[in-house]
Amino acid sequence: MDIINAIILGLVQGLTEFLPVSSSAHITIVGQFLGTGEDPGARFTAITQIGTELAVVLFFWRDIVRIIGRWCRSLVGRVPRTDTDARMGWLIILGSLPIIVLGLLFQDQIETVLRSLWITAIMLIVFGVLLGVADYVGAKRRALTDLTVGHGVIFGFAQALALVPGVSRSGGTITAGLFLGYERAAAARYAFLLAIPAVLGSGFYQIFKSIAEPCVVAAGNCTPEIFGPLETLIATVIAFFVGLAVIAFFMSYISKRSFLPFVIYRILLGGTLLVLLANGTITA
């Protein structure tokens, strides 16, 4: 049964990671309705995100190789540091710092109290509304070549908000980009590239923790993780393949259409979740 649940959660992770609807929120919510009846946990979520992030690496492989290559050559003076791709390398590093620092400082809260479904429901609604406003008022004129250091920092802090389930890594970053006047596709592209260091770093850190600490300590008791290594691996592989298809769809979709369907979905999901919590159908 755990393998079936892991397959379902892998599908959910792959389907929602790149859409501005919060994959961590969906993993938490779906976990309530599976046989486990529990939140799969921050560790399982972070590790399965490795699968979806590897899909990003594959999809943007040429961009990533070019950025890394020109960034490295800029270090030894073979490429000007003002080069577009070299600057992008620095801006991705700069934009990754907020989520790394805040993730380490508030690790305990991220793995416990911030995973409350009450918080998740509110964040789904609030950031859904913000996404809708940003999509409506944003100028959508700036390309990634217009990215500045200041904007890179803002993007970075917007990504860090996704440490709270319900915000959405891509949703928070894209919302910031739209408010700053970037095109939809440009904001999404940078959001995906910016996520690579943070997500892979978080995922591999959780793998290390799962080896060093194979159980969750609570109230002095050592409780095994809900899913073992095999189930987590299956979910991660499924998330990779599903995520790859979703990236292709999403990049094509936003080049022609607005984020309104995602805004409506977030508000409806958040509202439904509040009702289910209020009548005791699910627990926070």
C-alpha positions as CSV (number, residue, x, y, z in Angstrom):
1,M,0.0,0.0,0.0
2,D,2.9,2.4,0.8
3,I,4.2,2.0,-2.8
4,I,0.8,2.9,-4.3
5,N,0.6,6.0,-2.0
6,A,4.2,6.9,-3.0
7,I,3.2,6.6,-6.7
8,I,0.2,8.9,-6.1
9,L,2.4,11.5,-4.3
10,G,5.0,11.3,-7.0
11,L,2.3,12.1,-9.6
12,V,1.1,15.0,-7.4
13,Q,4.6,16.3,-7.0
14,G,5.3,16.2,-10.7
15,L,2.0,17.8,-11.7
16,T,2.2,20.7,-9.2
17,E,5.9,21.6,-8.8
18,F,6.0,24.0,-11.7
19,L,2.5,25.3,-11.7
20,P,1.9,28.3,-9.3
21,V,-0.3,26.2,-7.0
22,S,2.2,25.0,-4.4
23,S,3.4,21.4,-4.6
24,S,4.2,21.2,-0.9
25,A,0.6,22.2,-0.1
26,H,-0.8,19.5,-2.4
27,I,1.6,16.8,-1.0
28,T,0.4,17.7,2.5
29,I,-3.3,17.8,1.6
30,V,-3.3,14.5,-0.5
31,G,-1.4,12.8,2.3
32,Q,-4.4,13.4,4.5
33,F,-6.6,11.3,2.2
34,L,-4.2,8.4,1.5
35,G,-3.9,5.3,3.6
36,T,-1.3,6.9,5.8
37,G,-3.8,9.7,6.8
38,E,-0.8,11.9,7.6
39,D,1.4,14.6,6.1
40,P,4.2,12.8,4.3
41,G,6.6,15.4,5.9
42,A,9.1,18.0,4.8
43,R,11.8,15.3,4.3
44,F,9.8,13.3,1.8
45,T,8.7,16.5,0.0
46,A,12.3,17.8,-0.3
47,I,13.7,14.5,-1.6
48,T,10.9,14.0,-4.2
49,Q,11.6,17.6,-5.4
50,I,15.0,16.4,-6.6
51,G,13.1,14.5,-9.3
52,T,11.2,17.5,-10.6
53,E,14.4,19.7,-10.4
54,L,16.3,17.2,-12.5
55,A,13.5,17.7,-15.0
56,V,14.3,21.4,-15.0
57,V,18.0,20.6,-15.5
58,L,17.2,18.4,-18.5
59,F,14.7,20.9,-20.0
60,F,17.0,23.9,-19.7
61,W,20.2,21.9,-20.2
62,R,21.6,24.1,-23.0
63,D,20.9,27.3,-21.0
64,I,22.5,25.9,-17.9
65,V,25.6,24.7,-19.6
66,R,26.0,28.0,-21.4
67,I,25.5,30.0,-18.1
68,I,27.9,27.9,-16.1
69,G,30.5,27.9,-18.9
70,R,30.5,31.6,-19.3
71,W,30.3,32.3,-15.6
72,C,33.4,30.1,-15.0
73,R,35.3,31.8,-17.8
74,S,34.4,35.2,-16.4
75,L,36.2,34.2,-13.2
76,V,39.5,34.0,-15.1
77,G,38.9,37.0,-17.3
78,R,38.2,35.1,-20.5
79,V,34.6,36.5,-20.6
80,P,33.6,40.0,-19.4
81,R,31.7,39.9,-16.1
82,T,29.1,42.1,-17.8
83,D,28.3,39.2,-20.2
84,T,24.6,38.4,-20.1
85,D,25.1,34.7,-19.2
86,A,28.0,35.4,-16.7
87,R,25.7,37.9,-15.0
88,M,22.9,35.4,-14.9
89,G,25.2,33.0,-13.1
90,W,26.0,35.6,-10.4
91,L,22.3,36.6,-10.1
92,I,21.2,33.0,-9.6
93,I,23.8,32.6,-6.8
94,L,22.7,35.9,-5.2
95,G,19.0,35.0,-5.6
96,S,19.6,31.6,-3.9
97,L,21.1,33.1,-0.7
98,P,17.8,34.1,1.0
99,I,16.2,30.7,0.8
100,I,19.4,29.0,2.0
101,V,19.9,31.3,5.0
102,L,16.2,31.4,6.0
103,G,15.8,27.7,5.4
104,L,18.6,26.9,7.8
105,L,17.6,29.5,10.4
106,F,13.9,28.3,10.5
107,Q,14.4,24.6,9.7
108,D,12.5,23.4,12.8
109,Q,9.5,25.7,12.2
110,I,9.5,24.8,8.4
111,E,9.3,21.1,9.3
112,T,6.7,21.4,12.0
113,V,4.4,24.4,12.7
114,L,4.5,26.0,9.3
115,R,3.1,22.8,7.8
116,S,-0.2,23.4,9.5
117,L,-3.0,23.1,7.0
118,W,-4.6,26.3,8.4
119,I,-1.5,28.2,7.3
120,T,-1.4,26.3,4.0
121,A,-5.1,27.3,3.2
122,I,-4.5,30.9,4.0
123,M,-1.3,31.1,1.9
124,L,-3.1,29.5,-1.1
125,I,-5.8,32.2,-1.0
126,V,-3.5,35.2,-0.2
127,F,-0.8,34.4,-2.8
128,G,-3.4,33.4,-5.3
129,V,-4.9,36.8,-5.1
130,L,-1.5,38.4,-5.3
131,L,-0.7,36.4,-8.4
132,G,-3.9,37.6,-10.0
133,V,-3.2,41.2,-9.1
134,A,0.4,41.0,-10.4
135,D,-0.7,39.4,-13.6
136,Y,-3.2,42.2,-14.1
137,V,-1.2,45.2,-13.3
138,G,2.3,44.0,-14.4
139,A,3.8,45.8,-17.4
140,K,5.2,42.5,-18.9
141,R,7.8,44.4,-20.9
142,R,11.1,43.3,-19.2
143,A,13.2,40.4,-20.5
144,L,15.7,38.5,-18.5
145,T,18.5,40.7,-20.0
146,D,17.0,43.5,-17.9
147,L,17.5,41.6,-14.6
148,T,19.4,43.8,-12.1
149,V,21.1,42.9,-8.8
150,G,18.2,44.5,-6.9
151,H,15.6,42.6,-8.8
152,G,17.7,39.4,-8.2
153,V,17.5,39.9,-4.5
154,I,13.7,40.5,-4.6
155,F,13.3,37.3,-6.7
156,G,15.4,35.5,-4.1
157,F,13.2,36.6,-1.1
158,A,10.1,35.8,-3.1
159,Q,11.4,32.3,-3.6
160,A,12.2,32.0,0.1
161,L,8.5,32.6,0.9
162,A,7.9,29.1,-0.6
163,L,9.4,27.7,2.6
164,V,5.8,28.1,3.8
165,P,3.6,25.5,2.2
166,G,0.8,27.1,0.2
167,V,2.9,30.0,-1.2
168,S,4.4,28.1,-4.2
169,R,8.1,28.4,-5.2
170,S,7.2,29.2,-8.8
171,G,4.1,31.2,-7.9
172,G,5.9,33.4,-5.4
173,T,8.8,34.1,-7.7
174,I,6.6,34.7,-10.8
175,T,4.4,37.0,-8.8
176,A,7.4,39.1,-7.8
177,G,8.6,39.1,-11.4
178,L,5.2,40.3,-12.7
179,F,5.1,43.1,-10.2
180,L,8.6,44.1,-11.4
181,G,7.3,44.3,-15.0
182,Y,8.8,41.1,-16.4
183,E,7.2,39.1,-19.1
184,R,5.4,36.0,-18.0
185,A,7.8,33.6,-19.7
186,A,10.8,35.5,-18.5
187,A,9.6,35.5,-14.9
188,A,8.9,31.7,-15.1
189,R,12.2,30.9,-16.7
190,Y,14.2,32.7,-14.1
191,A,12.0,31.1,-11.3
192,F,12.9,27.7,-12.6
193,L,16.6,28.4,-13.0
194,L,16.7,30.1,-9.6
195,A,15.2,27.0,-7.9
196,I,17.9,24.6,-9.1
197,P,20.6,25.3,-6.4
198,A,18.0,25.6,-3.5
199,V,15.9,22.6,-4.3
200,L,18.8,20.2,-5.1
201,G,20.7,21.4,-2.0
202,S,17.6,20.9,0.2
203,G,16.9,17.5,-1.3
204,F,20.4,16.1,-0.9
205,Y,20.6,17.6,2.6
206,Q,17.5,15.7,3.5
207,I,18.9,12.5,2.0
208,F,22.0,13.0,4.2
209,K,19.7,13.6,7.3
210,S,17.6,10.5,6.5
211,I,20.8,8.4,6.6
212,A,22.2,10.1,9.7
213,E,18.8,10.3,11.5
214,P,16.5,7.5,10.1
215,C,13.6,8.5,12.4
216,V,11.8,11.6,13.5
217,V,12.3,12.6,17.1
218,A,9.2,14.0,18.8
219,A,8.4,14.1,22.5
220,G,11.4,12.0,23.2
221,N,10.3,9.2,20.9
222,C,11.9,8.0,17.7
223,T,9.2,7.5,15.0
224,P,10.2,6.0,11.6
225,E,9.5,8.1,8.5
226,I,6.1,7.3,6.8
227,F,7.9,6.3,3.6
228,G,11.0,4.2,3.3
229,P,13.9,4.7,0.8
230,L,12.2,2.5,-1.9
231,E,8.9,4.4,-1.8
232,T,10.6,7.7,-1.8
233,L,12.8,6.7,-4.7
234,I,9.7,5.6,-6.7
235,A,7.9,8.9,-6.0
236,T,11.0,10.8,-7.1
237,V,11.4,9.0,-10.4
238,I,7.7,9.5,-11.2
239,A,8.0,13.2,-10.3
240,F,10.8,13.5,-12.8
241,F,9.0,12.2,-15.8
242,V,5.7,13.9,-15.0
243,G,7.5,17.2,-14.2
244,L,9.3,17.2,-17.5
245,A,6.0,17.0,-19.4
246,V,4.5,19.8,-17.2
247,I,7.4,22.2,-17.8
248,A,6.9,21.9,-21.5
249,F,3.1,22.5,-21.2
250,F,3.5,25.4,-18.7
251,M,6.1,27.3,-20.7
252,S,4.0,27.0,-23.8
253,Y,0.8,28.0,-22.0
254,I,2.0,31.2,-20.3
255,S,3.5,32.5,-23.5
256,K,-0.1,33.0,-24.7
257,R,-2.4,33.0,-21.7
258,S,-2.9,34.5,-18.3
259,F,-2.5,33.0,-14.8
260,L,-6.2,33.5,-14.1
261,P,-7.1,29.7,-14.1
262,F,-4.4,29.1,-11.5
263,V,-5.6,32.1,-9.4
264,I,-9.2,30.7,-9.3
265,Y,-7.9,27.2,-8.5
266,R,-5.8,28.4,-5.6
267,I,-8.7,30.4,-4.1
268,L,-11.2,27.5,-4.5
269,L,-8.7,25.0,-3.0
270,G,-7.8,27.2,-0.1
271,G,-11.5,27.9,0.6
272,T,-12.4,24.2,0.4
273,L,-9.5,23.4,2.7
274,L,-10.7,25.9,5.3
275,V,-14.2,24.4,5.2
276,L,-12.8,20.8,5.7
277,L,-10.7,22.0,8.6
278,A,-13.5,23.9,10.2
279,N,-15.9,20.9,10.1
280,G,-13.2,18.4,11.2
281,T,-13.1,16.3,8.0
282,I,-9.3,16.7,8.1
283,T,-6.9,17.8,10.8
284,A,-4.4,20.6,10.6
